[in-house]
Amino acid sequence: MSKVAIFGAGIIGQAVYALLKQDNDVVCFFDNKPSASEFDGVPVIRPAREVDFDKIYISITDLSVFSSLKSQLLEMKIPAAKIRSYKEVLLYGARVEFLREFALPYKNAPFCAAEVGVFKGEFAREINEAFSGGRLYLFDTFEGFCESDISREDTDPNTIAVFCEEFRETSVETVLSKMPEPDHVIIKRGFFPETFDLHDERFIFVSLDADLYQPTKAGLEVFAPLMVEKGVILVHDYYNEMFPGVKKAVDEFLRDTNAVFLPIGDAMSLAIIKTR
């Protein structure tokens, strides 16, 4: 269970807390001008470097204030990779809603779905439920990033190191325990795309959430020819400046294929649609 802090104890911070508290240990709220000493039993304190947490979510909508608070945290020597936006939490629902709406006509269809980059299985659970009539293939090392992929990244090494450590906190058992239809789930553990051997399958939905250039590029190349008409490859972190390799891989793919694509409203993801 990750230790998280929330910067901002107002309405947005409280909404973020409500979504995080079930699967995380919320250690505190930071607030430069706290109006209360606690919220729901969680202490509200002034920012302090000695507080131990894995991630901190800045929960302020004003962009100038958000930037100021981020600078404050960086000056406190908090690693940039630990500093997250409230959007990652609140806008996750937009990604889930996109998936659910897209899946409605295909819920019991025999098409397959897949995800590359599963982590703890939260979004995989949604895919499994949305496409309950077909198989779901889940690709992950379940041990964090592969060294060969990391070596090709332009991302700050300190950022990569933080995520490497975080992404090891999972297991096949953890993921399968969350699946509503576990009998329909096939785990493909190991280095992607070496674990891919499904060239005779056809896919209606693929989630690419690999964070890095090489597995994202490989995912697009492997799955694009296997998508059924109107199928979607949903690429997470396309708009995330922390992982520039994702955007690079997608832009190269779009340049070479002239595929149809659109943002889905979660400030992170891009949907690529098979038109023919």
Secondary structure, DSSP 8 states (H G I E B T S, - for coil): -EEEEEE--SHHHHHHHHHHTTTEEEEEEE-SS-SSSEETTEEEE---TT---SEEEE----HHHHHHHHHHHHHTT--GGGEEETHHHHTHHHHHHHHHHHHGGGTT-S-EEEEE--TTSHHHHHHHHHTTTS-EEEEE-SSS--HHHHTT--S-HHHHHHHHHHHTS--HHHHHHT-SSGGGEEEEESSTTTT---TT--EEEEEE---SHHHHHHHHHHHGGGEEEEEEEEETTTT-TT-HHHHHHHHHHHHHH--EEEE-SSSS-EEEE---
